Amino acid sequence: MKRTVGFLFAMVLLLCAAAIRADDYSDTVKVFKNAGASQTFFSNSFGYAVFPTIGKGGLGVGGAYGKGRVYKQGKYVGDTSVTQLSFGLQAGGQAYSEIIFFQDQRALDEFTSGNFEFGADASAVAITAAAGASASTAGSSAGASGGKNDATTVGKYRKGMAVFTVVKGGAMYQAALSGQKFKYTPKG
């Protein structure tokens, strides 16, 4: 079991191996600004966290990791990272970009308070450049789009946050429980 987890962790690190440059952040923001209805979130959100690349891999047990930046009213205020652990039917690996919009100061404060988590039962608004679906105790949603520049959205803010993803590459089958944990470090 330890060998499998080690292998999966190495897979995730390889997916994230490309160095993140400052341009990666602006390029990723540009993708989301051009992806259908997500552009309206830039004008009506208090802030956002952007992750240019999150690498995810799994075979029964899975994991994901990525680094990002947090912006408050358009200004860079700190760094963040995300880790994810999942259990269930899953196989493969993929890389994706993610952005989390904060509707107001309260939502931003909740995210930047230290260690923030989206639990396995969390429901999130999703923009995807591939077909996808989610279900939780709060309801279910599904959406599909042809590419990163014409992605569509379903839903709206939930508990002050809206999450959007764009698949960058890879192939992964997943029917698993997972949760994302975020860490935040203020710009120093």
Secondary structure, DSSP 4 states (H G I P E B T S, - for coil): -HHHHHHHHHHHHHHT-SPPPHHHHHHHHHHHHTSTTHHHHHHH-SEEEEEEEEEEEEEEEEEEEEEEEEEETTEEEEEEEEEEEEEEEEEEEEEEEEEEEESSHHHHHHHHTSEEEE-TT-----B-SS-EEEEETTEEEEE--SSTTS--B----BTTEEEEEEEEEEEEEEEEEEEEEEEEEE--
